[in-house]
Amino acid sequence: MEKKRISVVMCTYNGELFLREQLDTLVTQTLLPDEIIIQDDHSTDGTLTILKEYAARYPFIRVCLNDGERGVNSNFFGALRKATGDLIAICDQDDLWEPTKLELQAAAIGDHLLCSCFSRPFSEDGSFASFDSRHPNTSLIRLLFASLPGHTMLINRKLIDLLPADNIIYGISLYDAILGMTAAAFDSIVFVDKVLVHQRRYARAATYTEFSGSLPTVGNAFRILRWSLCNYTKAKPHLQRYFRGRQALFRELHPDTQIYREGCRLIGLQLTNGPIAYIRLTCFFIRHRSRLFQTPGGGIVKWLRALLYPIMQMYNYRLWVKT
């Protein structure tokens, strides 16, 4: 069997504080990548100096500089399209990889479009860090609401080729959500049941959010339900904006899978107003409750959660609601 070429893609911006630690975990992988593409978004600290130092020591590292500040999505998709590998691993500038990450994921992905793994958060500054050891649900129904972390992903370059060149989704959702939804629409995700990434949590990180209030506790459930009931009409337009983006993406994908057709039905229900649509959406959530939440499976608790989910999902859009 012909060996698949592997690329690692990293995007950087003012990452000098932890960059060396992450780079050291990349260049000591048990399965070395064929190339590491690092795209910098005009850092103003010592990031570029560090990158040039490592590029001089390791010829498979290629440093690229954006022609202007692009932001997260444009930066990552630009870097992904520069990669020449058959398989492409996505890497954050401030995490730490296990030495066997590439080896295990490359062995697991097979013909799938995307391979993910566990990521264990850690903190050195007191920022909130909690590890969920439950095997995640990678169904499209779930990933329409919550994405897999980009820093856990190894993707087949065919996934990049499936994405539209221009679409409103790029201005609505982050790159990892787009990649995850697309792979899930083709029912083509595999998960390695091991911690292969250690995610550094600190308040100044670009992706840092305080999520202790979303942990699965009874107290949080009542608080989320109360907020969602009080702010339902304010949050609904933001939900529908997100699902219009998903609809625009899915109109340019054509997988012949049942889960894709079910996903399209869900999107249509989310974008339809009125009591009949609400009842149909509730029935959809109850019927697909084993695919809807963080972990697969059924049970009375998930039945109740599914019954309330047309309301409780509004909490996902709380950052955009003025209360």
JOURHU-V146567 format. One record per residue. BURIAL is # if it has 24 or more other C-alpha atoms within 12 Angstrom, else .. Layout:
burial->(BURIAL:BURIAL)
This chain:
burial->(.:.:.:#:#:#:#:#:#:#:#:#:#:#:#:.:.:#:#:#:#:#:#:#:#:#:#:.:#:.:#:#:#:#:#:#:#:#:#:#:#:#:#:.:.:.:#:#:.:#:#:.:.:#:.:.:.:.:.:#:#:#:#:#:#:#:.:.:.:.:#:#:#:#:#:#:#:#:#:#:#:#:#:#:#:#:#:#:#:#:#:#:#:#:#:#:#:#:#:#:#:#:#:#:#:#:.:#:#:.:#:#:#:#:#:#:#:#:#:#:#:.:.:.:.:.:.:.:#:.:.:.:.:.:.:#:#:#:#:#:#:#:#:#:#:#:#:#:#:#:#:#:#:#:#:#:#:#:#:#:.:#:#:.:.:.:.:.:#:#:.:#:#:#:#:#:#:#:#:#:#:#:#:#:#:#:#:#:#:#:#:#:.:#:#:#:#:#:#:#:#:#:.:.:#:.:.:.:.:.:.:.:.:.:.:.:.:.:.:.:#:.:.:#:#:.:#:#:.:.:#:#:.:.:#:#:.:#:#:#:.:#:#:#:#:#:#:#:#:#:#:.:#:.:.:.:.:.:#:#:#:#:#:#:#:#:#:#:#:#:#:.:.:.:.:.:.:.:.:.:#:#:.:#:#:#:#:#:#:#:#:#:#:#:#:.:.:.:.:.:.:#:#:.:#:#:#:#:#:#:#:#:#:#:#:#:#:#:.:.:.:.:.)
